[in-house]
């Protein structure tokens, strides 16, 4: 359940976003400072270890700083920001996975996380991230926006610039493929 944003806070955030998008460096700094706790919370939904979530958080804030000038307001800033956080979290996971694969060259990886060394929640998130990697990008993004970041279908449709029905069908297909993979049916 999302915490409602008080109108004054939302208006302040909208003003910061507009000013930062227009090139105001102080507004951008204030915006990034205000976004950091939420960015870390979102990234932690994906990545089980705090250090990894913090790395993704920093990547998210850097992506916001670099991309704020291209934010066009077609979707809400919050929705755009969630999409950036989801993409940066997934990218961080990919980098960490490649790094681990490289370091473990020649050593076979376990199929499932070792329950003695991984919490159930962390193991579930790692399995989900692996399953998301196997999905086509359009399915993975729709599923993440809906099931991980809890955006509404209308918000996702506006963000992805596709009809609501397309969003629903992508999410349905993504859930079907992820469920099959998590149940051990492979990709």
Secondary structure, DSSP 8 states (H G I E B T S, - for coil): ------HHHHHHHHHHHHHHHTT-HHHHHHHHHHHHHHHHHHHHHH-SSHHHHHHHHHHHHHHHHHHGGG--SSS-HHHHHHHHHHHHHHHHHHHHHHHHHHHTTTS---SS--TTTS-HHHHHHHHHHHHHHHS-HHHHHHHIIIIIS---HHHHHHHHTS-HHHHHHHHHHHHHHHHHIIIII--
